[in-house]
Amino acid sequence: MATDFVMLSYTANGVPAAEEVRSRLAPYGEVLSLGRRGLRFIPQNPAWPVTYFNPDGTIHLVNKDLYLDDIETYLETLCTVLNVTVTRCS
């Protein structure tokens, strides 16, 4: 049985270095290094999506059965914690 995931992509402006992202997000979940491919953030809050931080400044949210309100709240929190702004990729 196949599982469908929706990938939401954003461009981040002013993303800090990987180690700073890791330290800022650590209180909210687990941050894993993907080597040269960036970071994966697995939040403690089940209403938040798994998030990939790519070296090119893009952020991908993996959405499976999450509510739009929860994703919007997550994005607001993420922007505040990392002190960045994001723009939805088309």
Steps between C-alpha positions, in 0.01 A plus 500: 500500500645836399508791739451850362706787633473862400827690482467873565803700387614840623795728443644636820667837529779525755530137609773467763785248471416132555637489856293802600187349344572182696542681832190718452275209401633243752246599770217421255613160373782305343727655238695255285789583269468377143859592419532723196125463440406711804294422811183311585287625789263254667278704733370372833161652422307251281304788346822633342650359180841340458714774346805490275744793493697494176837667441350719224272674754185308415286336765277202428212403728375143472126510560294188560154554646584830669260792525582824319458698822764284670741548210449876506558509876812288452635733231445802725682326784781387269550852366508644851741237637738530204445874447429452128229572249370241256337520159301214347666357191277474197 
